Amino acid sequence: MKQYIGLDVSIKETAISIRQDGKRIWRGKCASDPQLLAAVIRKRAP
């Protein structure tokens, strides 16, 4: 099981895409704050 996380970063907002074994399992956006990004990634990509 391989997971990949893609980030499209801008000043205000970051788009996040999480893929597992080649299939997208989650896609969303959050504020471009390092702590918020880390929390979202930990929650969605264990």
Biopython code that builds the backbone (N, CA, C, O; Angstrom):
import numpy as np
from Bio.PDB.StructureBuilder import StructureBuilder

atoms = [
    (1, "MET", "N", (0.843, -1.172, 0.000)),
    (1, "MET", "CA", (0.000, 0.000, 0.000)),
    (1, "MET", "C", (0.893, 1.241, 0.000)),
    (1, "MET", "O", (1.584, 1.512, 0.982)),
    (2, "LYS", "N", (0.878, 1.981, -1.082)),
    (2, "LYS", "CA", (1.643, 3.210, -1.182)),
    (2, "LYS", "C", (0.686, 4.381, -1.169)),
    (2, "LYS", "O", (-0.356, 4.356, -1.825)),
    (3, "GLN", "N", (1.046, 5.404, -0.421)),
    (3, "GLN", "CA", (0.251, 6.627, -0.388)),
    (3, "GLN", "C", (1.108, 7.779, -0.886)),
    (3, "GLN", "O", (2.294, 7.880, -0.571)),
    (4, "TYR", "N", (0.473, 8.651, -1.678)),
    (4, "TYR", "CA", (1.119, 9.851, -2.179)),
    (4, "TYR", "C", (0.237, 11.039, -1.839)),
    (4, "TYR", "O", (-0.990, 10.956, -1.904)),
    (5, "ILE", "N", (0.871, 12.141, -1.475)),
    (5, "ILE", "CA", (0.142, 13.352, -1.144)),
    (5, "ILE", "C", (0.634, 14.464, -2.058)),
    (5, "ILE", "O", (1.828, 14.756, -2.114)),
    (6, "GLY", "N", (-0.306, 15.084, -2.775)),
    (6, "GLY", "CA", (0.019, 16.202, -3.645)),
    (6, "GLY", "C", (-0.500, 17.490, -3.040)),
    (6, "GLY", "O", (-1.620, 17.539, -2.531)),
    (7, "LEU", "N", (0.319, 18.537, -3.095)),
    (7, "LEU", "CA", (-0.053, 19.839, -2.554)),
    (7, "LEU", "C", (0.075, 20.901, -3.638)),
    (7, "LEU", "O", (1.092, 20.979, -4.327)),
    (8, "ASP", "N", (-0.958, 21.712, -3.780)),
    (8, "ASP", "CA", (-0.934, 22.872, -4.675)),
    (8, "ASP", "C", (-1.057, 24.089, -3.776)),
    (8, "ASP", "O", (-2.153, 24.430, -3.331)),
    (9, "VAL", "N", (0.060, 24.741, -3.509)),
    (9, "VAL", "CA", (0.149, 25.763, -2.472)),
    (9, "VAL", "C", (0.020, 27.169, -3.056)),
    (9, "VAL", "O", (0.633, 27.494, -4.072)),
    (10, "SER", "N", (-0.787, 27.992, -2.395)),
    (10, "SER", "CA", (-0.836, 29.420, -2.672)),
    (10, "SER", "C", (-0.724, 30.135, -1.329)),
    (10, "SER", "O", (-0.613, 29.486, -0.289)),
    (11, "ILE", "N", (-0.751, 31.438, -1.343)),
    (11, "ILE", "CA", (-0.563, 32.188, -0.097)),
    (11, "ILE", "C", (-1.686, 31.928, 0.902)),
    (11, "ILE", "O", (-1.423, 31.739, 2.090)),
    (12, "LYS", "N", (-2.922, 31.915, 0.439)),
    (12, "LYS", "CA", (-4.055, 31.785, 1.354)),
    (12, "LYS", "C", (-4.568, 30.364, 1.527)),
    (12, "LYS", "O", (-5.051, 30.013, 2.603)),
    (13, "GLU", "N", (-4.471, 29.530, 0.477)),
    (13, "GLU", "CA", (-5.124, 28.233, 0.496)),
    (13, "GLU", "C", (-4.253, 27.174, -0.168)),
    (13, "GLU", "O", (-3.518, 27.468, -1.110)),
    (14, "THR", "N", (-4.338, 25.939, 0.328)),
    (14, "THR", "CA", (-3.607, 24.825, -0.246)),
    (14, "THR", "C", (-4.589, 23.725, -0.616)),
    (14, "THR", "O", (-5.412, 23.316, 0.203)),
    (15, "ALA", "N", (-4.498, 23.249, -1.852)),
    (15, "ALA", "CA", (-5.299, 22.109, -2.300)),
    (15, "ALA", "C", (-4.497, 20.846, -2.003)),
    (15, "ALA", "O", (-3.290, 20.794, -2.240)),
    (16, "ILE", "N", (-5.183, 19.829, -1.480)),
    (16, "ILE", "CA", (-4.528, 18.581, -1.081)),
    (16, "ILE", "C", (-5.196, 17.426, -1.812)),
    (16, "ILE", "O", (-6.423, 17.349, -1.878)),
    (17, "SER", "N", (-4.383, 16.530, -2.361)),
    (17, "SER", "CA", (-4.893, 15.320, -2.999)),
    (17, "SER", "C", (-4.124, 14.137, -2.418)),
    (17, "SER", "O", (-2.893, 14.132, -2.401)),
    (18, "ILE", "N", (-4.865, 13.135, -1.941)),
    (18, "ILE", "CA", (-4.238, 11.954, -1.356)),
    (18, "ILE", "C", (-4.606, 10.746, -2.205)),
    (18, "ILE", "O", (-5.780, 10.476, -2.456)),
    (19, "ARG", "N", (-3.586, 10.031, -2.637)),
    (19, "ARG", "CA", (-3.790, 8.835, -3.469)),
    (19, "ARG", "C", (-3.215, 7.622, -2.767)),
    (19, "ARG", "O", (-2.195, 7.693, -2.083)),
    (20, "GLN", "N", (-3.901, 6.506, -2.958)),
    (20, "GLN", "CA", (-3.439, 5.243, -2.387)),
    (20, "GLN", "C", (-3.531, 4.189, -3.480)),
    (20, "GLN", "O", (-4.600, 3.971, -4.050)),
    (21, "ASP", "N", (-2.425, 3.545, -3.768)),
    (21, "ASP", "CA", (-2.358, 2.529, -4.816)),
    (21, "ASP", "C", (-2.906, 3.043, -6.148)),
    (21, "ASP", "O", (-3.576, 2.304, -6.869)),
    (22, "GLY", "N", (-2.625, 4.300, -6.476)),
    (22, "GLY", "CA", (-3.020, 4.886, -7.741)),
    (22, "GLY", "C", (-4.421, 5.460, -7.800)),
    (22, "GLY", "O", (-4.795, 6.057, -8.809)),
    (23, "LYS", "N", (-5.215, 5.292, -6.734)),
    (23, "LYS", "CA", (-6.580, 5.812, -6.721)),
    (23, "LYS", "C", (-6.693, 6.957, -5.732)),
    (23, "LYS", "O", (-6.144, 6.896, -4.632)),
    (24, "ARG", "N", (-7.407, 8.003, -6.128)),
    (24, "ARG", "CA", (-7.608, 9.131, -5.224)),
    (24, "ARG", "C", (-8.568, 8.713, -4.122)),
    (24, "ARG", "O", (-9.676, 8.244, -4.382)),
    (25, "ILE", "N", (-8.112, 8.896, -2.873)),
    (25, "ILE", "CA", (-8.980, 8.543, -1.740)),
    (25, "ILE", "C", (-9.539, 9.776, -1.045)),
    (25, "ILE", "O", (-10.511, 9.682, -0.296)),
    (26, "TRP", "N", (-8.926, 10.940, -1.293)),
    (26, "TRP", "CA", (-9.450, 12.177, -0.709)),
    (26, "TRP", "C", (-8.877, 13.377, -1.436)),
    (26, "TRP", "O", (-7.720, 13.375, -1.857)),
    (27, "ARG", "N", (-9.712, 14.412, -1.576)),
    (27, "ARG", "CA", (-9.264, 15.681, -2.166)),
    (27, "ARG", "C", (-9.983, 16.792, -1.430)),
    (27, "ARG", "O", (-11.188, 16.711, -1.191)),
    (28, "GLY", "N", (-9.238, 17.840, -1.067)),
    (28, "GLY", "CA", (-9.844, 18.957, -0.359)),
    (28, "GLY", "C", (-8.906, 20.147, -0.304)),
    (28, "GLY", "O", (-7.835, 20.149, -0.911)),
    (29, "LYS", "N", (-9.335, 21.163, 0.443)),
    (29, "LYS", "CA", (-8.547, 22.387, 0.584)),
    (29, "LYS", "C", (-8.551, 22.805, 2.048)),
    (29, "LYS", "O", (-9.461, 22.472, 2.807)),
    (30, "CYS", "N", (-7.513, 23.541, 2.423)),
    (30, "CYS", "CA", (-7.466, 24.161, 3.749)),
    (30, "CYS", "C", (-6.564, 25.389, 3.665)),
    (30, "CYS", "O", (-5.876, 25.609, 2.668)),
    (31, "ALA", "N", (-6.582, 26.170, 4.718)),
    (31, "ALA", "CA", (-5.733, 27.362, 4.776)),
    (31, "ALA", "C", (-4.260, 26.949, 4.708)),
    (31, "ALA", "O", (-3.896, 25.864, 5.161)),
    (32, "SER", "N", (-3.430, 27.803, 4.149)),
    (32, "SER", "CA", (-1.998, 27.509, 4.003)),
    (32, "SER", "C", (-1.244, 27.788, 5.303)),
    (32, "SER", "O", (-0.340, 28.622, 5.351)),
    (33, "ASP", "N", (-1.630, 27.089, 6.325)),
    (33, "ASP", "CA", (-0.999, 27.184, 7.637)),
    (33, "ASP", "C", (-0.355, 25.829, 7.921)),
    (33, "ASP", "O", (-1.037, 24.808, 7.837)),
    (34, "PRO", "N", (0.934, 25.785, 8.255)),
    (34, "PRO", "CA", (1.618, 24.505, 8.450)),
    (34, "PRO", "C", (0.940, 23.584, 9.466)),
    (34, "PRO", "O", (0.881, 22.374, 9.250)),
    (35, "GLN", "N", (0.437, 24.126, 10.548)),
    (35, "GLN", "CA", (-0.210, 23.285, 11.559)),
    (35, "GLN", "C", (-1.522, 22.698, 11.048)),
    (35, "GLN", "O", (-1.828, 21.534, 11.310)),
    (36, "LEU", "N", (-2.294, 23.497, 10.322)),
    (36, "LEU", "CA", (-3.549, 22.990, 9.752)),
    (36, "LEU", "C", (-3.284, 21.931, 8.690)),
    (36, "LEU", "O", (-3.970, 20.910, 8.640)),
    (37, "LEU", "N", (-2.289, 22.176, 7.841)),
    (37, "LEU", "CA", (-1.942, 21.189, 6.817)),
    (37, "LEU", "C", (-1.525, 19.865, 7.451)),
    (37, "LEU", "O", (-1.962, 18.802, 7.011)),
    (38, "ALA", "N", (-0.696, 19.925, 8.465)),
    (38, "ALA", "CA", (-0.264, 18.715, 9.145)),
    (38, "ALA", "C", (-1.440, 17.963, 9.762)),
    (38, "ALA", "O", (-1.497, 16.736, 9.685)),
    (39, "ALA", "N", (-2.372, 18.683, 10.368)),
    (39, "ALA", "CA", (-3.535, 18.045, 10.995)),
    (39, "ALA", "C", (-4.414, 17.359, 9.944)),
    (39, "ALA", "O", (-4.866, 16.235, 10.158)),
    (40, "VAL", "N", (-4.656, 18.021, 8.818)),
    (40, "VAL", "CA", (-5.481, 17.436, 7.764)),
    (40, "VAL", "C", (-4.814, 16.191, 7.197)),
    (40, "VAL", "O", (-5.472, 15.170, 6.995)),
    (41, "ILE", "N", (-3.515, 16.269, 6.940)),
    (41, "ILE", "CA", (-2.804, 15.122, 6.370)),
    (41, "ILE", "C", (-2.793, 13.954, 7.359)),
    (41, "ILE", "O", (-2.997, 12.809, 6.956)),
    (42, "ARG", "N", (-2.563, 14.221, 8.621)),
    (42, "ARG", "CA", (-2.583, 13.136, 9.615)),
    (42, "ARG", "C", (-3.952, 12.469, 9.699)),
    (42, "ARG", "O", (-4.044, 11.253, 9.866)),
    (43, "LYS", "N", (-5.001, 13.255, 9.584)),
    (43, "LYS", "CA", (-6.356, 12.718, 9.685)),
    (43, "LYS", "C", (-6.718, 11.879, 8.455)),
    (43, "LYS", "O", (-7.330, 10.819, 8.588)),
    (44, "ARG", "N", (-6.348, 12.341, 7.275)),
    (44, "ARG", "CA", (-6.775, 11.698, 6.025)),
    (44, "ARG", "C", (-5.803, 10.649, 5.493)),
    (44, "ARG", "O", (-6.218, 9.754, 4.756)),
    (45, "ALA", "N", (-4.529, 10.734, 5.844)),
    (45, "ALA", "CA", (-3.514, 9.799, 5.344)),
    (45, "ALA", "C", (-2.725, 9.230, 6.522)),
    (45, "ALA", "O", (-1.640, 9.717, 6.842)),
    (46, "PRO", "N", (-3.268, 8.209, 7.157)),
    (46, "PRO", "CA", (-2.617, 7.677, 8.370)),
    (46, "PRO", "C", (-1.196, 7.147, 8.128)),
    (46, "PRO", "O", (-0.545, 6.676, 9.060)),
]
sb = StructureBuilder()
sb.init_structure("model")
sb.init_model(0)
sb.init_chain("A")
sb.init_seg("    ")
for serial, (resi, resn, name, xyz) in enumerate(atoms, 1):
    if name == "N":
        sb.init_residue(resn, " ", resi, " ")
    sb.init_atom(name, np.array(xyz, "f"), 0.0, 1.0, " ", f" {name:<3s}", serial, name[0])
structure = sb.get_structure()
